[in-house]
Amino acid sequence: MAGMWILGIESSCDETGLALYHDRRGLVAHAVHSQIDLHQAYGGVVPELASRDHVRRIVPLYRQVLIEAGIVAGDIDAVAYTAGPGLAGALLVGAAFAESLAFSLGRPAIPVHHLEGHLLSPLLSADPPDYPFVALLVSGGHTQLMRVSAVGEYEILGETLDDAAGEAFDKTAKLLGLPYPGGPALAALAGQGRAGRLRLPRPMLNSGDLDFSFSGLKTAVLHAVNKGLDDTGRADLAAEFQEAVVDVLTAKSLTALRQTRLQRLVVAGGVGANRRLRERLDVELAQRKGRVFYPELALCTDNGAMIAFAGAQRLAAGRVAARAGHEIAVRPRWPLDTL
């Protein structure tokens, strides 16, 4: 079968992800190594340790996806990699490998924005959304609402002014004495509690705009913890915190849909795997005869599949900038609306 093979490489933080995407067959192979065990003792990601682990993992994972896809290096037509945003050292590992491999094969290298990878990941599903749509991007360090008209055409409607939803989950989990990574642990504890027994604020719920703020919610959790909680109280506080975040994300998403007069909502990023958020959005959109689209659960966290796909979409849309050589450069800070 003719067509193009795109290798995707993700190394922006604490997951090393590689994947092979074929423009006719779809996602054929992908592999991810998580560094959770490596960073757990420190309660968060240690950048230097993350970079060194990417160095150890990237070549074995590259060989693994080649074997899984049943191709050899020479079959690769382009190499897409995360160029930012993220941890500078971690990004450089992926960029150096990608640019060097592309140079050795005489193939183009495609720098990809990490958030664009998340944003487009629901299009990898068997039933992808059509353009245009509203996207709620809720990854670890970002909470944004945007109107997506096509590949590379993104209008930011609102974003967080301080802590992102994922950061608030992790910091609240730490306050409650939960292990790293905090988000999934807090969601599990919330399932044992009941929201409403302890009241927390819903920051900027009625602000009249589409921006977010979660630092005040985290502070309210701190005050509640300092008053003392038994096991039941901790579970109830976790449930109330989760409900507060879900209330705000849901309300702002619905407002964005009304303002843009669109009926399709895409949810992407790690927090998009939260079961309670999915339940609420599914119900609310169904009542309004709209629809929500999510990536596969395995593709909610950082992965090479979304980077390979974003690179392939940019190639197909003619949105890959001409480059004179294979300069190894990354952008730890890279606003999505500058694409």
FENVEN-V5115 format. One record per pair of residues at least 12 apart in sequence whose ideal C-beta (glycine too) atoms are under 6 Angstrom apart, sorted by sequence separation. I is the first residue (numbers start at 0). J is the second residue. If there is no record, write none. Layout:
i->(I & I)
j->(J & J)
//
This chain:
i->(81 & 144 & 169 & 172 & 252 & 6 & 17 & 80 & 134 & 144 & 168 & 169 & 172 & 202 & 223 & 80 & 168 & 202 & 4 & 5 & 16 & 37 & 132 & 143 & 118 & 4 & 14 & 15 & 80 & 131 & 142 & 168 & 34 & 118 & 130 & 2 & 3 & 14 & 78 & 130 & 200 & 2 & 199 & 220 & 2 & 13 & 117 & 142 & 78 & 141 & 142 & 271 & 78 & 140 & 32 & 272 & 139 & 137 & 216 & 262 & 263 & 264 & 265 & 266 & 267 & 272 & 82 & 85 & 271 & 77 & 84 & 30 & 77 & 78 & 79 & 81 & 245 & 249 & 269 & 13 & 245 & 269 & 77 & 79 & 81 & 30 & 30 & 241 & 245 & 249 & 13 & 28 & 53 & 15 & 50 & 54 & 197 & 28 & 50 & 53 & 57 & 196 & 197 & 28 & 46 & 49 & 199 & 15 & 27 & 15 & 46 & 50 & 192 & 193 & 197 & 201 & 209 & 10 & 17 & 191 & 192 & 204 & 17 & 194 & 199 & 19 & 192 & 193 & 194 & 201 & 167 & 171 & 174 & 188 & 192 & 201 & 204 & 209 & 17 & 170 & 174 & 189 & 194 & 19 & 164 & 171 & 188 & 189 & 160 & 167 & 174 & 161 & 162 & 157 & 159 & 160 & 162 & 185 & 189 & 156 & 157 & 161 & 175 & 144 & 6 & 142 & 171 & 4 & 11 & 4 & 4 & 5 & 6 & 7 & 8 & 9 & 3 & 12 & 5 & 11 & 12 & 11 & 10 & 11 & 164 & 10 & 10 & 8 & 186 & 8 & 26 & 156 & 11 & 165 & 165 & 164 & 144 & 146 & 135 & 133 & 133 & 133 & 133 & 138 & 139 & 132 & 133 & 134 & 135 & 136 & 137 & 138 & 136 & 132 & 137 & 137 & 128 & 42 & 128 & 39 & 121 & 120 & 118 & 117 & 117 & 150 & 128 & 150 & 151 & 121 & 121 & 121 & 120 & 120 & 155 & 153 & 120 & 123 & 151 & 116 & 119 & 116 & 119 & 116 & 115 & 111 & 111 & 111 & 109 & 109 & 108 & 114 & 102 & 81 & 112 & 79 & 98 & 79 & 98 & 79 & 95 & 94 & 94 & 91 & 90 & 87 & 83 & 82 & 83 & 84 & 82 & 83 & 84 & 84 & 83 & 31 & 29 & 29 & 26 & 16 & 18 & 16 & 17 & 18 & 14 & 16 & 20 & 20 & 18 & 22 & 20 & 9 & 9 & 9 & 8 & 7 & 9 & 7 & 7 & 5 & 5 & 5)
j->(93 & 156 & 181 & 184 & 264 & 19 & 30 & 93 & 147 & 157 & 181 & 182 & 185 & 215 & 236 & 94 & 182 & 216 & 19 & 20 & 31 & 52 & 147 & 158 & 134 & 21 & 31 & 32 & 97 & 148 & 159 & 185 & 52 & 136 & 148 & 21 & 22 & 33 & 97 & 149 & 219 & 22 & 219 & 240 & 23 & 34 & 138 & 163 & 100 & 163 & 164 & 293 & 101 & 163 & 56 & 296 & 165 & 164 & 243 & 289 & 290 & 291 & 292 & 293 & 294 & 299 & 110 & 113 & 299 & 106 & 113 & 60 & 107 & 108 & 109 & 111 & 275 & 279 & 299 & 44 & 276 & 300 & 109 & 111 & 113 & 63 & 64 & 275 & 279 & 283 & 49 & 64 & 89 & 53 & 88 & 92 & 235 & 67 & 89 & 92 & 96 & 235 & 236 & 68 & 86 & 89 & 239 & 56 & 68 & 57 & 88 & 92 & 234 & 235 & 239 & 243 & 251 & 53 & 60 & 234 & 235 & 247 & 61 & 238 & 243 & 64 & 237 & 238 & 239 & 246 & 213 & 217 & 220 & 234 & 238 & 247 & 250 & 255 & 64 & 217 & 221 & 237 & 242 & 68 & 213 & 220 & 237 & 238 & 210 & 217 & 224 & 212 & 213 & 209 & 211 & 212 & 214 & 237 & 241 & 209 & 210 & 214 & 233 & 209 & 75 & 211 & 240 & 74 & 81 & 75 & 76 & 77 & 78 & 79 & 80 & 81 & 76 & 85 & 79 & 85 & 86 & 89 & 89 & 90 & 244 & 92 & 93 & 93 & 273 & 97 & 123 & 255 & 113 & 269 & 270 & 270 & 255 & 259 & 252 & 255 & 256 & 259 & 261 & 268 & 269 & 263 & 264 & 265 & 266 & 267 & 268 & 269 & 268 & 265 & 270 & 271 & 263 & 179 & 265 & 179 & 265 & 267 & 267 & 267 & 268 & 312 & 292 & 316 & 318 & 292 & 293 & 294 & 294 & 298 & 336 & 335 & 305 & 308 & 338 & 305 & 308 & 306 & 309 & 309 & 309 & 306 & 309 & 310 & 310 & 319 & 325 & 335 & 325 & 306 & 338 & 306 & 325 & 307 & 327 & 310 & 327 & 327 & 329 & 329 & 329 & 331 & 329 & 329 & 330 & 331 & 330 & 331 & 332 & 333 & 333 & 302 & 303 & 304 & 304 & 301 & 303 & 302 & 303 & 304 & 301 & 303 & 307 & 308 & 307 & 311 & 311 & 301 & 302 & 303 & 303 & 303 & 306 & 306 & 307 & 307 & 310 & 311)
//
